[in-house]
Amino acid sequence: MATKLKKTKSAGRFGARYGSTLKAKLTNVEEKQRKRQTCPICQKAGAKRLSNGIWQCSKCNKKFASNTYHLQED
């Protein structure tokens, strides 16, 4: 199995396929969706993506639906 390189990050699982531009775009989206984001209810950085469009805040323990990949900054 191929290892992930530092340059390709999470898109390293695709190896030599799909091109560098598409892999770079995918890496940017995945980095945004995996980090904890600001909860719209308690305004603290604790919201984590559970699944497609479902988020849960670890600080106030609220579960809510919002954008698919990352919460928008208002």
Secondary structure as UniProt FT lines:
FT   TURN            6..8
FT   HELIX           9..14
FT   TURN            15..16
FT   HELIX           20..34
FT   STRAND          37..38
FT   TURN            40..42
FT   STRAND          45..51
FT   TURN            52..53
FT   STRAND          54..57
FT   TURN            58..60
FT   STRAND          63..65
//
